[in-house]
Amino acid sequence: MPSGSAIRGSRVGAGPARPTERCEPAPRRPVTYWCANGHMVEILLAAEAEPPATWDCPHCGQPAGQDVQNPPGRQRAEPYKSHLAYVKERRSEADAEAILAEALAELRQRRGER
Ligand SMILES: [Zn+2]
């Protein structure tokens, strides 16, 4: 029957998705954001999608960014975490003392020469 095969053919062509596409989930990747209050937010994005620069933190509503060291939003929401605190995190106490001693020695040397 020619008409029967024509109907069958049109049904296959008009299908919303091929079976292989339906079985495979869209590739996704996790993107992690941090807000200024230290909350971590992990979202799943489509692999091809460009991640947004900021994501609203579901815990406190502050905008969250992908850089944990430099979250967006108002820094004064976390007054105890000053710039010095960040520096101290990156440098050990011994490092700080060594740098200070070096700077003082250089200063004394300059004063001595004059
Ligand atoms: Zn938050």
Backbone and ligand atoms as CSV (ligand in chain L), in Angstrom:
chain,resi,resn,atom,element,x,y,z
A,1,MET,N,N,0.820,-1.220,0.000
A,1,MET,CA,C,0.000,0.000,0.000
A,1,MET,C,C,0.848,1.262,0.000
A,2,PRO,N,N,0.762,2.033,-1.089
A,2,PRO,CA,C,1.601,3.254,-1.152
A,2,PRO,C,C,1.198,4.287,-0.111
A,3,SER,N,N,-0.148,4.444,0.145
A,3,SER,CA,C,-0.595,5.479,1.085
A,3,SER,C,C,-0.129,5.163,2.508
A,4,GLY,N,N,-0.142,3.878,2.889
A,4,GLY,CA,C,0.291,3.482,4.241
A,4,GLY,C,C,1.737,3.847,4.507
A,5,SER,N,N,2.611,3.567,3.533
A,5,SER,CA,C,4.030,3.874,3.746
A,5,SER,C,C,4.264,5.380,3.796
A,6,ALA,N,N,3.437,6.135,3.058
A,6,ALA,CA,C,3.598,7.589,3.067
A,6,ALA,C,C,3.268,8.147,4.448
A,7,ILE,N,N,2.221,7.623,5.070
A,7,ILE,CA,C,1.834,8.089,6.415
A,7,ILE,C,C,2.931,7.748,7.425
A,8,ARG,N,N,3.426,6.501,7.309
A,8,ARG,CA,C,4.459,6.075,8.245
A,8,ARG,C,C,5.697,6.976,8.104
A,9,GLY,N,N,5.999,7.287,6.826
A,9,GLY,CA,C,7.183,8.124,6.581
A,9,GLY,C,C,7.017,9.511,7.171
A,10,SER,N,N,5.828,10.091,7.055
A,10,SER,CA,C,5.632,11.444,7.562
A,10,SER,C,C,5.670,11.456,9.092
A,11,ARG,N,N,5.210,10.398,9.713
A,11,ARG,CA,C,5.239,10.338,11.180
A,11,ARG,C,C,6.668,10.340,11.703
A,12,VAL,N,N,7.534,9.553,11.038
A,12,VAL,CA,C,8.935,9.487,11.486
A,12,VAL,C,C,9.598,10.860,11.338
A,13,GLY,N,N,9.304,11.492,10.190
A,13,GLY,CA,C,9.944,12.789,9.954
A,13,GLY,C,C,9.436,13.871,10.881
A,14,ALA,N,N,8.182,13.795,11.318
A,14,ALA,CA,C,7.594,14.845,12.128
A,14,ALA,C,C,7.816,14.632,13.621
A,15,GLY,N,N,8.496,13.563,13.997
A,15,GLY,CA,C,8.719,13.292,15.420
A,15,GLY,C,C,9.495,14.417,16.093
A,16,PRO,N,N,9.222,14.685,17.367
A,16,PRO,CA,C,9.878,15.800,18.063
A,16,PRO,C,C,11.366,15.558,18.286
A,17,ALA,N,N,11.758,14.327,18.492
A,17,ALA,CA,C,13.172,14.054,18.723
A,17,ALA,C,C,13.497,12.643,18.292
A,18,ARG,N,N,14.698,12.442,17.848
A,18,ARG,CA,C,15.123,11.092,17.502
A,18,ARG,C,C,15.347,10.310,18.798
A,19,PRO,N,N,15.148,8.979,18.746
A,19,PRO,CA,C,15.296,8.177,19.983
A,19,PRO,C,C,16.661,8.351,20.648
A,20,THR,N,N,17.722,8.501,19.877
A,20,THR,CA,C,19.062,8.643,20.466
A,20,THR,C,C,19.169,9.944,21.263
A,21,GLU,N,N,18.544,10.999,20.756
A,21,GLU,CA,C,18.596,12.282,21.456
A,21,GLU,C,C,17.787,12.232,22.751
A,22,ARG,N,N,16.692,11.491,22.721
A,22,ARG,CA,C,15.826,11.429,23.890
A,22,ARG,C,C,16.500,10.666,25.038
A,23,CYS,N,N,17.295,9.655,24.693
A,23,CYS,CA,C,17.916,8.835,25.729
A,23,CYS,C,C,19.101,9.536,26.391
A,24,GLU,N,N,19.852,10.322,25.620
A,24,GLU,CA,C,21.040,10.954,26.193
A,24,GLU,C,C,20.663,12.272,26.865
A,25,PRO,N,N,21.004,12.428,28.139
A,25,PRO,CA,C,20.736,13.719,28.783
A,25,PRO,C,C,21.668,14.780,28.220
A,26,ALA,N,N,21.201,16.028,28.212
A,26,ALA,CA,C,22.041,17.112,27.723
A,26,ALA,C,C,23.274,17.211,28.617
A,27,PRO,N,N,24.450,17.380,28.016
A,27,PRO,CA,C,25.664,17.479,28.854
A,27,PRO,C,C,25.619,18.710,29.746
A,28,ARG,N,N,25.905,18.501,31.012
A,28,ARG,CA,C,25.890,19.604,31.972
A,28,ARG,C,C,27.187,19.628,32.746
A,29,ARG,N,N,27.482,20.823,33.280
A,29,ARG,CA,C,28.681,20.934,34.100
A,29,ARG,C,C,28.354,21.787,35.314
A,30,PRO,N,N,28.953,21.465,36.441
A,30,PRO,CA,C,28.694,22.275,37.633
A,30,PRO,C,C,29.506,23.562,37.601
A,31,VAL,N,N,28.866,24.660,37.998
A,31,VAL,CA,C,29.551,25.944,38.129
A,31,VAL,C,C,29.358,26.414,39.569
A,32,THR,N,N,30.467,26.753,40.211
A,32,THR,CA,C,30.406,27.108,41.625
A,32,THR,C,C,30.539,28.615,41.792
A,33,TYR,N,N,29.698,29.168,42.670
A,33,TYR,CA,C,29.722,30.602,42.983
A,33,TYR,C,C,29.894,30.776,44.483
A,34,TRP,N,N,30.509,31.895,44.854
A,34,TRP,CA,C,30.625,32.245,46.265
A,34,TRP,C,C,30.104,33.658,46.465
A,35,CYS,N,N,29.335,33.851,47.528
A,35,CYS,CA,C,28.849,35.190,47.829
A,35,CYS,C,C,29.777,35.834,48.862
A,36,ALA,N,N,29.547,37.120,49.124
A,36,ALA,CA,C,30.410,37.864,50.044
A,36,ALA,C,C,30.295,37.340,51.472
A,37,ASN,N,N,29.254,36.593,51.779
A,37,ASN,CA,C,29.091,36.039,53.121
A,37,ASN,C,C,29.666,34.635,53.249
A,38,GLY,N,N,30.345,34.193,52.222
A,38,GLY,CA,C,31.029,32.910,52.306
A,38,GLY,C,C,30.175,31.701,51.982
A,39,HIS,N,N,28.991,31.915,51.435
A,39,HIS,CA,C,28.160,30.785,51.036
A,39,HIS,C,C,28.627,30.262,49.682
A,40,MET,N,N,28.609,28.941,49.562
A,40,MET,CA,C,28.967,28.324,48.287
A,40,MET,C,C,27.700,27.873,47.592
A,41,VAL,N,N,27.572,28.219,46.318
A,41,VAL,CA,C,26.404,27.838,45.528
A,41,VAL,C,C,26.896,27.084,44.309
A,42,GLU,N,N,26.390,25.871,44.115
A,42,GLU,CA,C,26.774,25.113,42.925
A,42,GLU,C,C,25.544,24.934,42.060
A,43,ILE,N,N,25.655,25.359,40.804
A,43,ILE,CA,C,24.546,25.210,39.873
A,43,ILE,C,C,25.007,24.361,38.707
A,44,LEU,N,N,24.051,23.724,38.038
A,44,LEU,CA,C,24.364,22.935,36.849
A,44,LEU,C,C,23.938,23.725,35.625
A,45,LEU,N,N,24.889,23.916,34.719
A,45,LEU,CA,C,24.598,24.637,33.483
A,45,LEU,C,C,24.791,23.706,32.307
A,46,ALA,N,N,24.074,23.983,31.236
A,46,ALA,CA,C,24.328,23.257,29.992
A,46,ALA,C,C,25.779,23.496,29.578
A,47,ALA,N,N,26.406,22.456,29.047
A,47,ALA,CA,C,27.839,22.528,28.767
A,47,ALA,C,C,28.199,23.692,27.847
A,48,GLU,N,N,27.300,24.001,26.895
A,48,GLU,CA,C,27.631,25.068,25.938
A,48,GLU,C,C,27.288,26.445,26.490
A,49,ALA,N,N,26.491,26.494,27.544
A,49,ALA,CA,C,26.002,27.783,28.041
A,49,ALA,C,C,27.120,28.574,28.704
A,50,GLU,N,N,27.132,29.860,28.444
A,50,GLU,CA,C,28.084,30.758,29.085
A,50,GLU,C,C,27.603,31.019,30.511
A,51,PRO,N,N,28.426,30.751,31.531
A,51,PRO,CA,C,27.944,30.975,32.900
A,51,PRO,C,C,27.764,32.465,33.173
A,52,PRO,N,N,26.673,32.838,33.866
A,52,PRO,CA,C,26.481,34.254,34.187
A,52,PRO,C,C,27.565,34.748,35.141
A,53,ALA,N,N,27.872,36.030,35.061
A,53,ALA,CA,C,28.945,36.600,35.888
A,53,ALA,C,C,28.613,36.485,37.369
A,54,THR,N,N,27.333,36.665,37.696
A,54,THR,CA,C,26.935,36.544,39.097
A,54,THR,C,C,25.689,35.675,39.196
A,55,TRP,N,N,25.499,35.134,40.396
A,55,TRP,CA,C,24.338,34.288,40.667
A,55,TRP,C,C,23.827,34.672,42.052
A,56,ASP,N,N,22.548,34.922,42.176
A,56,ASP,CA,C,22.022,35.321,43.483
A,56,ASP,C,C,22.148,34.171,44.482
A,57,CYS,N,N,22.751,34.463,45.628
A,57,CYS,CA,C,22.923,33.447,46.663
A,57,CYS,C,C,21.563,33.079,47.245
A,58,PRO,N,N,21.206,31.788,47.246
A,58,PRO,CA,C,19.890,31.396,47.793
A,58,PRO,C,C,19.836,31.515,49.317
A,59,HIS,N,N,20.991,31.668,49.975
A,59,HIS,CA,C,21.017,31.731,51.440
A,59,HIS,C,C,20.776,33.147,51.946
A,60,CYS,N,N,21.402,34.134,51.309
A,60,CYS,CA,C,21.310,35.497,51.844
A,60,CYS,C,C,20.905,36.519,50.790
A,61,GLY,N,N,20.772,36.117,49.531
A,61,GLY,CA,C,20.315,37.032,48.501
A,61,GLY,C,C,21.392,37.918,47.915
A,62,GLN,N,N,22.612,37.829,48.445
A,62,GLN,CA,C,23.711,38.617,47.898
A,62,GLN,C,C,24.123,38.031,46.546
A,63,PRO,N,N,24.624,38.875,45.649
A,63,PRO,CA,C,25.153,38.315,44.403
A,63,PRO,C,C,26.412,37.502,44.686
A,64,ALA,N,N,26.515,36.362,44.034
A,64,ALA,CA,C,27.672,35.494,44.215
A,64,ALA,C,C,28.459,35.432,42.916
A,65,GLY,N,N,29.775,35.354,43.029
A,65,GLY,CA,C,30.656,35.306,41.863
A,65,GLY,C,C,31.463,34.025,41.842
A,66,GLN,N,N,32.161,33.814,40.736
A,66,GLN,CA,C,32.915,32.575,40.581
A,66,GLN,C,C,34.283,32.640,41.253
A,67,ASP,N,N,34.737,33.850,41.639
A,67,ASP,CA,C,36.036,33.991,42.291
A,67,ASP,C,C,35.833,34.004,43.799
A,68,VAL,N,N,36.303,32.952,44.458
A,68,VAL,CA,C,36.100,32.835,45.908
A,68,VAL,C,C,36.848,33.927,46.662
A,69,GLN,N,N,37.981,34.374,46.119
A,69,GLN,CA,C,38.770,35.409,46.793
A,69,GLN,C,C,38.172,36.794,46.622
A,70,ASN,N,N,37.335,36.954,45.619
A,70,ASN,CA,C,36.822,38.289,45.318
A,70,ASN,C,C,35.336,38.230,44.973
A,71,PRO,N,N,34.501,37.900,45.952
A,71,PRO,CA,C,33.063,37.821,45.670
A,71,PRO,C,C,32.478,39.198,45.420
A,72,PRO,N,N,31.466,39.286,44.567
A,72,PRO,CA,C,30.853,40.587,44.299
A,72,PRO,C,C,29.979,41.011,45.473
A,73,GLY,N,N,29.424,42.195,45.343
A,73,GLY,CA,C,28.520,42.670,46.388
A,73,GLY,C,C,29.239,43.524,47.408
A,74,ARG,N,N,28.506,43.862,48.458
A,74,ARG,CA,C,29.047,44.773,49.463
A,74,ARG,C,C,29.996,44.033,50.392
A,75,GLN,N,N,31.237,44.485,50.415
A,75,GLN,CA,C,32.233,43.847,51.263
A,75,GLN,C,C,31.956,44.127,52.736
A,76,ARG,N,N,31.264,45.235,53.033
A,76,ARG,CA,C,31.049,45.582,54.433
A,76,ARG,C,C,30.044,44.650,55.105
A,77,ALA,N,N,29.427,43.779,54.308
A,77,ALA,CA,C,28.562,42.759,54.892
A,77,ALA,C,C,29.392,41.790,55.737
A,78,GLU,N,N,30.706,41.828,55.547
A,78,GLU,CA,C,31.588,40.937,56.285
A,78,GLU,C,C,32.754,41.761,56.837
A,79,PRO,N,N,32.527,42.571,57.868
A,79,PRO,CA,C,33.552,43.523,58.308
A,79,PRO,C,C,34.783,42.853,58.896
A,80,TYR,N,N,34.625,41.661,59.440
A,80,TYR,CA,C,35.780,41.021,60.078
A,80,TYR,C,C,36.776,40.476,59.061
A,81,LYS,N,N,36.350,40.396,57.805
A,81,LYS,CA,C,37.254,39.899,56.769
A,81,LYS,C,C,37.824,41.097,56.011
A,82,SER,N,N,38.819,41.733,56.577
A,82,SER,CA,C,39.420,42.907,55.957
A,82,SER,C,C,40.428,42.483,54.901
A,83,HIS,N,N,40.965,43.495,54.222
A,83,HIS,CA,C,42.014,43.212,53.249
A,83,HIS,C,C,43.211,42.568,53.938
A,84,LEU,N,N,43.505,43.040,55.147
A,84,LEU,CA,C,44.626,42.483,55.908
A,84,LEU,C,C,44.391,41.002,56.208
A,85,ALA,N,N,43.132,40.660,56.472
A,85,ALA,CA,C,42.803,39.264,56.764
A,85,ALA,C,C,43.093,38.380,55.554
A,86,TYR,N,N,42.786,38.914,54.383
A,86,TYR,CA,C,43.074,38.151,53.166
A,86,TYR,C,C,44.578,37.998,52.976
A,87,VAL,N,N,45.312,39.085,53.257
A,87,VAL,CA,C,46.771,39.020,53.125
A,87,VAL,C,C,47.333,38.001,54.095
A,88,LYS,N,N,46.806,38.010,55.324
A,88,LYS,CA,C,47.287,37.071,56.339
A,88,LYS,C,C,46.978,35.632,55.949
A,89,GLU,N,N,45.844,35.442,55.256
A,89,GLU,CA,C,45.507,34.104,54.807
A,89,GLU,C,C,46.528,33.564,53.823
A,90,ARG,N,N,47.009,34.479,52.989
A,90,ARG,CA,C,47.926,34.055,51.937
A,90,ARG,C,C,49.361,33.959,52.448
A,91,ARG,N,N,49.697,34.754,53.458
A,91,ARG,CA,C,51.054,34.728,53.987
A,91,ARG,C,C,51.037,34.164,55.403
A,92,SER,N,N,52.045,33.371,55.716
A,92,SER,CA,C,52.143,32.849,57.069
A,92,SER,C,C,52.677,33.928,58.004
A,93,GLU,N,N,52.560,33.694,59.286
A,93,GLU,CA,C,53.042,34.645,60.288
A,93,GLU,C,C,54.545,34.858,60.139
A,94,ALA,N,N,55.274,33.764,59.891
A,94,ALA,CA,C,56.730,33.845,59.740
A,94,ALA,C,C,57.090,34.691,58.520
A,95,ASP,N,N,56.360,34.513,57.449
A,95,ASP,CA,C,56.605,35.297,56.241
A,95,ASP,C,C,56.442,36.781,56.540
A,96,ALA,N,N,55.370,37.109,57.257
A,96,ALA,CA,C,55.075,38.495,57.570
A,96,ALA,C,C,56.200,39.105,58.407
A,97,GLU,N,N,56.691,38.351,59.373
A,97,GLU,CA,C,57.774,38.837,60.225
A,97,GLU,C,C,59.049,39.032,59.425
A,98,ALA,N,N,59.329,38.118,58.529
A,98,ALA,CA,C,60.528,38.206,57.702
A,98,ALA,C,C,60.456,39.449,56.808
A,99,ILE,N,N,59.287,39.688,56.219
A,99,ILE,CA,C,59.102,40.850,55.350
A,99,ILE,C,C,59.252,42.130,56.168
A,100,LEU,N,N,58.675,42.141,57.358
A,100,LEU,CA,C,58.737,43.313,58.235
A,100,LEU,C,C,60.183,43.573,58.657
A,101,ALA,N,N,60.886,42.512,59.039
A,101,ALA,CA,C,62.271,42.649,59.475
A,101,ALA,C,C,63.136,43.177,58.331
A,102,GLU,N,N,62.884,42.671,57.164
A,102,GLU,CA,C,63.638,43.095,55.987
A,102,GLU,C,C,63.402,44.577,55.711
A,103,ALA,N,N,62.145,44.983,55.793
A,103,ALA,CA,C,61.782,46.373,55.542
A,103,ALA,C,C,62.399,47.290,56.589
A,104,LEU,N,N,62.387,46.870,57.842
A,104,LEU,CA,C,62.954,47.672,58.922
A,104,LEU,C,C,64.468,47.795,58.759
A,105,ALA,N,N,65.104,46.686,58.398
A,105,ALA,CA,C,66.559,46.690,58.211
A,105,ALA,C,C,66.941,47.645,57.087
A,106,GLU,N,N,66.164,47.624,56.026
A,106,GLU,CA,C,66.428,48.501,54.895
A,106,GLU,C,C,66.252,49.957,55.302
A,107,LEU,N,N,65.229,50.222,56.097
A,107,LEU,CA,C,64.932,51.571,56.547
A,107,LEU,C,C,66.055,52.082,57.436
A,108,ARG,N,N,66.516,51.229,58.344
A,108,ARG,CA,C,67.602,51.618,59.255
A,108,ARG,C,C,68.879,51.862,58.459
A,109,GLN,N,N,69.105,51.062,57.470
A,109,GLN,CA,C,70.311,51.195,56.652
A,109,GLN,C,C,70.292,52.547,55.935
A,110,ARG,N,N,69.143,52.918,55.389
A,110,ARG,CA,C,69.011,54.193,54.686
A,110,ARG,C,C,69.243,55.372,55.638
A,111,ARG,N,N,68.683,55.261,56.830
A,111,ARG,CA,C,68.846,56.332,57.815
A,111,ARG,C,C,70.311,56.445,58.230
A,112,GLY,N,N,70.962,55.282,58.355
A,112,GLY,CA,C,72.367,55.245,58.775
A,112,GLY,C,C,73.276,55.892,57.753
A,113,GLU,N,N,72.942,55.745,56.490
A,113,GLU,CA,C,73.777,56.283,55.429
A,113,GLU,C,C,73.692,57.796,55.360
A,114,ARG,N,N,72.548,58.347,55.782
A,114,ARG,CA,C,72.403,59.796,55.676
A,114,ARG,C,C,73.032,60.582,56.793
L,1,ZN,ZN,ZN,25.106,34.023,50.771
